[in-house]
Amino acid sequence: MRARVAAQRADLERLGATFEGGAEEVTEWGSDWGVPLAPFLPPSPSLLRAGLALLDERERQLDSTVSALAPAEWERRDGSDGWTLRMVVDHLAAGSLLFLLRVEIWPLDADEAQRGALEEVLSRAVRCSRESKAFELFGWNAENGRVRWTARTVVRAIGRMQHGWLAHIAGGPEPKELDFTRHENAGGDDSAVGDDEIAELRERDARLRSAAREWPGVRVIAFWYRYYRDRLTNWPVDELERWRAMRAAFRDRLLSYDESGLAAVRVAPHGGCTSVRQQLALALSHLPEHQGQIAKILGVAQPARG
């Protein structure tokens, strides 16, 4: 770990970042976002520029490798039952979309944030329903492949999550993330969404917002509203082109922020926190992991990383 930290720091300094002090700090970090303070410090201009330049270097290196592949090579697999190269690139695109989502700023009023997130996804669902649009995007790792999204798929997923939290409030078990991160397609997914279904989603959300005064954990559903909103986005169909588009969107979003936007801690309605610094760091660590996976699939020796 020390070797990796030193190598990353050397790369960032090579690209113009400056750091004060050199004391080592070890932090025990649990599973909750936002435990250590350091990831929430605003990135300095030099660190932001260097971080984006390093991310661009790593992305261009990986892009150069996969864009040179013959069509048949895209189906080469990591072991007998692992991901194909196509799935790895699909996953990288999905990761860029999550980084993009997590740097969005939330309204500080929790009710306003939750209600607004629901209205965003409902507006997109209604529009896609009228236009009979469908989108395929890589799902969560547990889904291990693409999910076909329509307005009805999204409405069904949101409804299932709302019912799960309302049942918890009534005395049932607390919903777990894996309960909601397997999105099977069903018959009728291409049918239109009715006004009554939209009204029911609003009514159940109002009940959840009212209950959140006693059960604040239910507000995690606001994150999922934004997640499902982004399933209904018209990205390129081709995996490589979609990854290129999504990584450019993430970079452009970071560059669009002024100093206040870069410094703001994104506090979600349920209290989860993230920041530009944290998501840029995650993006930088995500690429090498999957570069190594691609190299393994292709049988290319990788240099030792310490």
N, C-alpha and C positions, 0 to 999 in steps of 0.2 A: 504494500500500500504506500509506504514511504517513497519507493522508487517511482510509482505511478504519479504521485503528487509532485515529486521533483521534476519528472519529465513534462508534466502538463504545465507546471510553472515556467520551465525553461522555454516551452513552446510559446506561451503567452508573452514572456519577456522578449523573445525573438521578434514577435509581432508588435511590440511597442507598449505592452502593459507595464506599469510600474507598481511595485508593492512596497509597503512600509514594514520594516521589521522582519524578522525571520524566525520568531519563536514558534515552536510547535505546540499546537493545541489539540488534544484528543477529546472528543465529545461522544458520549454514549447517546445513541439515537434510537428511539423506539420506532414503532410503526406509524405514529401520527405525524402528518406534515406539520412543520413549524416548531419542532422541539428546539433545535439549535437556533441561536440568534444570528450567527454569521451569514446564513443564506439570505437574510432579509435586509442586509446592508445595501444601500444603493450602489450599483456598479459605477466606478469612475468612468469618465469618457474614454480613457486609454484602455481600461479593462473591457469595456463594451466593444470597442473597435477591434481589439485583439481577439476577444472571444468569438466575434462574428467572423473574423478573418480565419481563425483556426477551424471553426465549424465549416466554412467554405472550403478550406483546404481538404478536410476529411471527406466532405461530401463529393467534391470533384474527383478525388481519388477513387471513391467507391463507384461513382457514376462512370468513370472511365473504364473500370473493370467490367461492370455489368452491361454497359452499352455495346461492348465489343463481343458479347456472347452471341453464338449462333442460336436460332430459335429453339432447337432441340435441347440446348444446354440449360434453358430456363427451367426445365423439369427435373434437373439433377437434384438429388435429395440428400439431406443431412442424415446419413444412416438409412436403415431400412424403413423406418416409419417417421422420420423427422421432416422438417420443412423443406420444400423445394426452394430454389433460388427465387422463383417468382413470388412465393409466399414471404420470403425475407424482405424483398423490396416492397411488397404490399404492406407488410408490418411497419417498415420504416416510414412509409407515407402516413399510416394511421398514427404513428408516434408524433410526427410533425403536426398533425391536426390536433392532438391532445396538448402539445406544448402551446399551440396557438390559443386553444380554449383557455388554458390555465393562466395566461397573462392578461386575459380580459379583466377589466376592473368592475367590481360589483358596487351597486348602490349600498351605502352603509346602513340604511334602514332595511332590516331583514324582511319585513313584510313586502315592502316595495320591490326588493330584489327578487323574492320568490315569485310574486305575482307577475313581475316583468318578464322573468325567464319563462314562465308558462305561456304568456301571451306571445312571446317570440316563437316558440315552437309551434303553437297553435296556428299562428299566422302563416308559417311556412307549410304546415300540414294542409291547411285549407287550400293554399295556392297549388301545392303539388297534387292534391286530390282533384282539383278542377282540371289540371293539365295532364292527369294520368301519368305522372312521372314516377320512375323507379331508379334507384341508385344502388350500386354494389360497392361496399367498402369492407376492408378487413376488420374483423371483429376483435373482441378481447382475446387474449392468448388462449383462454379456456375454450373459445369457439373454434380456434385452429383453422381459420379460413374466412372466406368472404360471407357477408350477410347481404341479402337483397332487401333494401329498404323501400317501402312505399309509405304514403301517409297513414294507411291503416296499420302497417307494422308498427309505426311510431305511436299511434294512438293506443294500440293494444299494449305496448310495452309500458307506456306511461300509466295506463289504467291499472295494470297488474301491480306496478310499484305503489300507486296510491292505495289500492286495496290492501297491500301488504302492510303499509304503515298504519292505516286505519285499524286493521286487525290487531296490530301491536298495541295501539292506544287502548283498545278494548280488552286487553289482557293476554294477547297472543305473544309468540316469540318475536324478538326483534329481527327484522329482515336482514339478511346477509347479502353482501355484494354479489356473490356467485348466484344468488337466487334470481338476479336480474341481468346477468351478463351472458346469458345463453338465449339467443334470439332466433328461434325456429320460425321458418316461413310456414304459412298456413293457407288453406284454400280461401279464396275471396280476398286476398291481400291487395288485389288490384281494384277492388270495388271502392266506390266513393265513400267519403266520411260524411255522416249526416250532422246537421246542426244540433240535434239532440245529444249526440255523442260528445260534441265539443262542449255543450252546456254542462254535461255530467262531469267532465274533467274539471271545469271551472268550479263547480259546486263542491267536488271532493277536495280540491285544493283549498278552497275557503275553509272547509272543516279542518284541514291539516294546519293551516296558518293559525286558526283559533286555538287548536290544541298545542301548538308549538310553545305557547307561554308556559305550559307545564311539561311538555315533552320536546325540548329544543332539538333533539336529535333528528326529528322528522324533517328538519329544514335541509338535510343533505339532498333531498329530492330536487332542490333548485339546481344543483350541479348537474343532475341527470336530465333536467329539462334542457339545459344548454347542450349537453351531450347529444340528446336525441334531435335537437334542432339542427346540429351539425351533420347528422346522418342524411339530411335532406338538402345536400349542397351539390351543385352541378360541377364536380371535379372531373378531370380527364379520366376516361375509362382505362386506358393503358396504365399498368402499374408504374412503369418508369416515368412516364409523363406526369402522372398524378403525384408521385414523390417530388419531382422537380417543382411542380406548381405549389405543393403544400409547404415545402421547405422555403420557397421564395416568399410565400405569404407570411410565414413565421418571421423571417428576417425583416421583411418590410414592416410588419407590425412593431417589432422592437425599434426599428429606425424611426418610426412615426411618433414615438413618445418624446415629449419634452422632459425636462428634469423631474417635474412632479410625477409624470407617468412612470418614469424609470424607478423613482424612489418609492412609489406607492406599494404598500403591502396589500395584496389582493385577499380580502377577508370575505369568505363565502358566508352565506346566511347561517350555516350550521357551525361556523367558527373556524373551519379549515383555512389555513393561510398558505399563500405562495407568493412568489416575487419574480421579477425579471431575472435577477441574478440566479435564483434557484433553477428556473426552467432552462436558462441558457446552459447552466452547468449540467443539467440532466441531458440536454440535447448533445452536448459534447461527449458525455460518457456513453450515450446510447450508440453512437456511430461505431466506435472501435469494437464494441461487443459483437455487432453484426458484421463488421468487416472480417473479424476472426471467423465467424460462422461461414461466411461466403468463401473465405480462403480454404476452410476445412472441406467444404463441398467440392471445391475445384481442385483440391489436392495441392494447394500452394503453401509452401513453408512460410511461416510468419516469424519475424524477428522476435527475440525474447523481449518481454516488457518489464522484467524485474519481478 
